[in-house]
Structure formats: structure tokens, C-alpha cells
Amino acid sequence: MAPLPNAELVQTSLQLYRYLLRCCKLLPEERIRQHYRHAVRQSFKVHADEDNPERIQQIIKRAIEDADWVMNK
């Protein structure tokens, strides 16, 4: 189960970034939302120069799985 509908439609890094920030809005406490927003931004910056399509798809898949875990925690 994905944290938000249409997780399967995420295909690009920008779509993933927006998707994860929308997930952060659903978290219960402001302190937790800030923490995960910061983590999403940092990860986006770290992987911004990635150009291997296979690796990008791996990152997207893993990020959605991690978001699912966080949302269900």
C-alpha cells in the first residue's frame, strides 16, 4: 500500500520530489514534517546529478517504499 494514491505514476526525480513533499504534509507533528522535508530535500540534492535511468528507477522505488514505511509507522 502506497502512502498516497498514484505512487505508481512517479517516473521522474521531480515527480518523486513532489510526491514525497506531499507525503510529508500528511505526517501528524510539525517537528516530524520538518525533519522529513529536510531529508527529502537533502536526498534530492545528493542525487541531482544521477543520469543512469536504471539507478534513477531504483532510487524512486526505494524512496516510495521508505515513504510507505514512514507513513504506516
Secondary structure, 3 states (H helix, E strand, C coil): CCCCCCHHHCCCHHHHHHHHHHHHHCCCCHHHHHHHHHHHHHHHHHCCCCCCHHHHHHHHHHHHHHHHHHHHC
